[in-house]
């Protein structure tokens, strides 16, 4: 069971180390990173807002300056947190550096962009909301700088804390949050209110507006990159499960690489969708969509192969999702119940709903292994070799 224990130690903080000091160190470093970026934001604010009254949201406003600043702060803080978390000795994510360096680099870039983009979207939306609530409000340099410092401190703290504690579950939550917020923002920014009469990808063609075009395509491209990162995290968990089964004498091992290859291919398709919009090349764009849908269908069909001995409910929900996908296509063609936009939204909901269920199920399975090992582990001993009895 030693190999399983080692993999579980790489997935989370080592059980042989005290969790309190480790958590305290993370919080301490997050605070120092937050203080550092607050100081940088103070310098930026003094130069950007000096001698002028600035609106909260406009072409040049507190919101736009804060959007750039917080995006950089959150992204760089996430990089710092990930570097520490992947440290070769005590890092909770040190398994990431044991792979081919290209995978580590992709994960690095994906987490940097993800945290930066979430911070930027959140700040721009917040300042625009407050500007609409306080029509005509402008602030002086001091107030603008204070606002910039506050959001920069929050973003940097969020970026460091999130990346240093990154897990399959947290990444899936961030991905769903980012993709949902990005797509919703592109809908709200669309200059053509009837874009949905055509198809979902209309948001990425430029016909719905320049801001909608960039927001939508950036969201899809970043989601594709993060999906490959998520594939690496899930594969790590599946490898732990497979090793656990091998230690128990199970001959048939799960082929976790099926899921990894499938998710990476889906991520590449998302990136391709963003780079080749439907008005640039309809056949190529449609081809990416078909490959993505087909790959997802194969993943659902092969769940028993790459995830053996999972709870029966996991297999049932996978086949139910497959059935919902077929029904969604049938409602579009030949039944003509709704248009292509509704079909694309339905597929997006099916894919991400299933991913959430999968990740929570695998996380629970790995937690059961950890609990089992903790239950059978020998008790800790003091300096004299006497076993330490836990208080009842």
C-alpha positions in Angstrom: 0.0 0.0 0.0 3.0 2.3 0.1 2.7 3.4 -3.5 -0.9 4.3 -3.0 0.0 6.2 0.1 2.6 8.1 -1.8 0.2 9.1 -4.5 -2.4 10.2 -1.9 0.3 12.4 -0.3 1.0 14.0 -3.7 -2.8 14.6 -4.1 -3.2 16.3 -0.8 -1.0 17.5 2.1 1.0 14.7 3.6 -0.8 12.9 6.5 2.5 12.6 8.4 2.9 16.3 8.6 0.9 18.6 10.8 -1.9 20.2 8.7 -2.2 23.3 10.9 1.3 24.7 10.3 1.0 23.9 6.6 -2.3 25.7 6.4 -0.9 28.6 8.5 2.1 28.9 6.1 -0.2 29.1 3.1 -2.3 31.8 4.8 0.8 33.7 5.8 2.2 33.7 2.3 -1.2 34.6 0.8 -1.3 37.7 3.1 2.3 38.7 2.2 1.5 38.3 -1.5 -1.7 40.4 -1.0 0.3 43.1 0.8 2.9 43.2 -2.0 0.3 43.7 -4.8 -1.5 46.2 -2.7 1.7 48.3 -2.6 2.1 47.9 -6.4 -1.6 48.9 -6.9 -0.9 52.0 -4.8 1.9 53.1 -7.1 -0.3 52.4 -10.2 -3.2 54.3 -8.8 -1.1 57.4 -7.9 0.1 57.6 -11.5 -3.1 56.5 -13.3 -5.6 58.8 -11.5 -3.4 61.7 -10.6 -5.0 65.1 -10.9 -8.3 64.0 -12.5 -11.8 62.9 -11.7 -12.4 59.3 -12.9 -15.7 57.5 -13.5 -16.2 54.0 -12.1 -16.9 52.4 -15.5 -16.1 53.9 -18.9 -13.5 53.6 -21.7 -10.9 55.0 -19.2 -12.2 54.5 -15.7 -11.4 53.0 -12.3 -12.9 49.8 -13.6 -10.7 49.4 -16.6 -7.5 50.2 -14.7 -8.6 47.8 -11.9 -9.5 45.1 -14.5 -6.0 45.1 -15.9 -4.4 45.4 -12.5 -6.4 42.7 -10.8 -6.0 40.3 -13.7 -2.2 40.6 -13.5 -2.3 40.4 -9.7 -4.5 37.3 -9.6 -2.6 35.5 -12.4 0.9 36.2 -11.0 -0.3 35.3 -7.5 -1.6 32.0 -8.8 1.8 31.4 -10.5 3.6 32.0 -7.2 1.1 29.7 -5.3 1.5 27.0 -7.9 5.3 27.1 -7.8 5.2 26.7 -4.0 2.6 23.9 -4.2 4.6 22.0 -6.7 7.8 22.2 -4.7 9.8 18.9 -4.8 9.9 18.3 -1.1 6.8 19.6 0.8 4.6 20.8 -2.1 1.1 19.2 -2.0 1.1 19.2 -5.9 4.7 18.0 -6.3 3.4 15.2 -8.6 2.9 17.9 -11.3 6.7 18.3 -11.7 7.3 14.6 -12.1 5.7 14.5 -15.5 6.9 15.7 -18.9 7.7 19.5 -18.5 5.3 20.4 -21.3 2.3 19.2 -19.3 3.4 21.3 -16.3 3.8 24.3 -18.6 0.3 23.9 -20.0 -1.1 23.6 -16.5 0.9 26.7 -15.5 -0.4 28.8 -18.3 -4.0 27.5 -17.9 -4.2 28.4 -14.2 -2.5 31.8 -14.8 -5.1 32.8 -17.4 -8.0 31.2 -15.5 -7.4 33.2 -12.3 -6.5 36.4 -14.1 -9.6 36.2 -16.3 -12.0 35.5 -13.4 -10.6 38.4 -11.5 -10.9 40.7 -14.5 -14.5 39.7 -15.3 -15.5 40.1 -11.7 -14.0 43.5 -11.3 -15.3 44.9 -14.6 -18.8 43.6 -13.9 -18.7 45.0 -10.3 -17.6 48.5 -11.3 -20.1 48.6 -14.2 -22.9 47.6 -11.8 -22.0 50.3 -9.3 -21.7 52.9 -12.1 -25.3 52.1 -13.2 -26.4 52.3 -9.6 -24.7 55.7 -9.1 -25.2 57.5 -12.4 -22.7 60.2 -13.1 -20.5 59.4 -10.2 -16.8 60.3 -10.5 -14.1 59.9 -7.9 -10.9 61.7 -7.2 -7.4 60.2 -7.2 -7.4 59.2 -3.5 -10.8 57.4 -3.7 -9.9 55.7 -7.0 -6.5 54.5 -5.6 -8.1 53.1 -2.5 -10.6 51.2 -4.6 -7.8 49.9 -6.8 -5.8 48.7 -3.8 -8.8 46.9 -2.3 -9.6 44.9 -5.4 -5.9 44.2 -6.1 -5.5 42.9 -2.5 -8.5 40.7 -2.9 -7.6 39.3 -6.3 -4.0 38.5 -5.3 -5.1 36.7 -2.1 -7.7 34.8 -4.1 -5.2 33.8 -6.8 -2.5 32.6 -4.4 -4.9 30.7 -2.1 -6.7 29.0 -5.0 -3.6 27.9 -6.9 -1.7 26.7 -3.8 -4.7 24.5 -2.8 -5.6 23.4 -6.4 -7.5 20.2 -6.7 -9.7 18.4 -9.2 -12.8 19.7 -7.4 -11.7 23.3 -7.0 -10.5 23.5 -10.7 -13.9 22.2 -11.9 -15.7 24.8 -9.9 -13.4 27.6 -11.2 -13.9 26.3 -14.8 -17.7 26.3 -14.5 -17.7 29.7 -12.8 -15.4 31.2 -15.5 -17.2 29.7 -18.5 -20.6 30.6 -17.2 -19.6 34.2 -16.4 -17.7 34.6 -19.6 -20.6 33.4 -21.8 -23.1 35.4 -19.9 -21.0 38.5 -20.2 -20.7 38.0 -24.0 -24.5 37.7 -24.2 -25.0 40.9 -22.3 -22.3 42.7 -24.4 -23.9 41.6 -27.7 -25.0 44.6 -29.7 -27.4 42.5 -31.7 -30.2 41.5 -29.2 -31.5 38.9 -31.6 -28.2 36.9 -32.0 -29.9 33.8 -30.5 -32.2 33.5 -33.5 -29.2 32.1 -35.4 -26.9 29.9 -33.3 -24.8 30.1 -30.1 -21.6 30.6 -32.1 -23.0 33.8 -33.4 -21.5 35.5 -30.3 -18.1 34.6 -31.6 -18.4 35.8 -35.2 -18.3 39.5 -34.6 -21.8 40.0 -35.9 -23.1 40.4 -32.4 -20.5 43.1 -31.6 -16.7 43.5 -31.0 -16.8 43.2 -27.2 -19.0 40.1 -27.4 -16.7 38.6 -30.0 -13.6 38.9 -27.9 -15.3 37.9 -24.7 -16.9 34.8 -26.1 -13.8 33.5 -28.0 -11.4 34.2 -25.1 -13.8 32.3 -22.8 -14.0 29.3 -25.0 -10.2 29.2 -25.7 -9.2 29.5 -22.0 -11.8 26.9 -21.1 -10.2 24.5 -23.6 -6.8 25.1 -22.0 -8.1 24.6 -18.5 -10.0 21.4 -19.6 -6.6 19.9 -20.4 -5.3 20.9 -17.0 -8.4 19.3 -15.4 -7.7 16.1 -17.4 -4.3 15.9 -15.8 -5.7 16.3 -12.3 -8.5 13.7 -12.9 -6.0 11.2 -14.4 -3.8 11.6 -11.2 -6.8 10.6 -9.2 -7.7 7.7 -11.5 -4.1 6.4 -11.3 -4.4 6.4 -7.5 -7.6 4.4 -7.8 -6.0 2.0 -10.2 -3.0 1.4 -8.0 -5.3 0.8 -5.0 -7.2 -1.8 -7.0 -3.9 -3.5 -8.0 -2.8 -3.7 -4.4 -6.1 -5.4 -3.6 -5.3 -8.1 -6.2 -7.6 -6.9 -8.9 -6.4 -8.0 -12.3 -8.4 -5.7 -14.5 -7.1 -2.2 -14.1 -8.9 0.9 -15.3 -7.6 2.6 -18.5 -7.6 6.1 -17.2 -5.8 7.4 -20.3 -9.0 7.0 -22.2 -10.5 9.8 -20.2 -7.4 11.9 -20.4 -7.0 11.7 -24.1 -10.7 12.3 -24.6 -10.7 15.4 -22.4 -7.6 16.8 -24.0 -9.2 16.3 -27.4 -12.3 18.1 -26.2 -10.1 20.9 -25.0 -8.4 21.2 -28.4 -11.8 21.3 -30.0 -12.8 24.2 -27.8 -9.6 26.1 -28.7 -10.3 25.3 -32.4 -13.8 26.6 -32.1 -12.6 29.9 -30.8 -9.9 30.3 -33.4 -12.0 29.3 -36.4 -15.4 30.9 -36.0 -18.3 29.8 -38.1 -18.1 32.8 -40.4 -14.4 32.1 -41.2 -14.9 28.4 -42.1 -18.2 26.7 -41.5 -16.9 23.1 -42.3 -13.9 23.4 -40.0 -15.9 25.0 -37.2 -18.7 22.3 -37.6 -16.0 19.6 -37.7 -14.7 20.7 -34.3 -18.2 20.6 -32.9 -18.8 17.1 -34.3 -15.5 15.8 -32.9 -16.2 17.2 -29.5 -19.7 15.7 -29.4 -18.4 12.3 -30.7 -15.6 12.2 -28.2 -17.9 13.0 -25.3 -20.2 10.2 -26.4 -17.3 7.7 -26.5 -16.2 8.8 -23.0 -19.7 8.2 -21.7 -19.9 4.8 -23.3 -16.5 3.7 -21.9 -17.0 4.7 -18.3 -16.9 1.1 -17.0 -13.5 0.6 -18.8 -11.6 3.6 -17.4 -13.5 3.7 -14.0 -14.0 0.1 -12.8 -15.8 -0.6 -9.5 -17.3 2.9 -9.3 -20.7 3.3 -7.7 -23.5 2.0 -9.9 -25.0 5.4 -9.8 -22.0 6.8 -11.8 -22.7 4.4 -14.6 -26.4 5.1 -14.6 -26.0 8.9 -14.7 -23.4 8.5 -17.5 -25.8 6.6 -19.7 -28.7 8.9 -18.8 -26.6 11.8 -19.9 -25.9 10.0 -23.2 -29.6 9.5 -23.6 -30.3 13.2 -22.9 -27.7 14.1 -25.6 -29.5 11.9 -28.1 -32.9 13.4 -27.1 -31.5 16.9 -27.4 -30.4 16.2 -31.0 -33.7 14.7 -31.8 -35.6 17.8 -30.5 -33.5 19.9 -32.9 -33.6 17.5 -35.9 -35.9 16.0 -37.0 -38.6 17.3 -34.5 -37.7 21.0 -35.0 -38.7 21.8 -31.5 -36.0 24.4 -31.0 -33.1 26.0 -32.9 -29.4 25.3 -32.9 -28.7 27.8 -30.1 -30.9 25.8 -27.7 -29.1 22.5 -28.8 -25.7 24.0 -28.1 -26.8 25.3 -24.7 -28.3 21.9 -23.9 -25.0 20.1 -24.8 -23.0 22.5 -22.7 -25.2 21.9 -19.7 -25.0 18.1 -20.2 -21.2 18.1 -20.5 -20.5 20.2 -17.5 -23.2 18.6 -15.3 -21.6 15.2 -16.0 -18.1 16.5 -15.2 -19.3 17.8 -11.9 -20.8 14.4 -11.0 -17.7 12.6 -12.2 -15.3 14.7 -10.2 -17.3 14.5 -7.0 -17.6 10.7 -7.4 -13.9 10.2 -8.0 -13.0 12.6 -5.2 -15.2 10.6 -2.8 -13.6 7.3 -3.9 -10.1 8.6 -3.3 -11.3 10.0 0.1 -12.4 6.5 1.0 -9.0 5.2 0.2 -7.4 7.8 2.4 -9.8 7.0 5.3 -9.0 3.3 5.0 -5.3 3.9 5.1 -5.6 6.2 8.1 -7.7 3.5 9.9 -5.1 0.8 9.3 -2.0 3.0 9.9 0.0 2.3 13.0 -0.4 4.8 15.9 2.1 7.6 16.2 4.9 7.2 18.8 6.6 9.7 21.1 10.4 10.1 21.5 10.6 7.0 23.7 8.8 4.8 21.2 5.6 4.7 23.2 2.4 4.7 21.2 0.5 7.9 21.6 -3.2 7.2 22.4 -5.7 9.6 21.0 -8.2 11.2 23.4 -11.7 9.7 23.1 
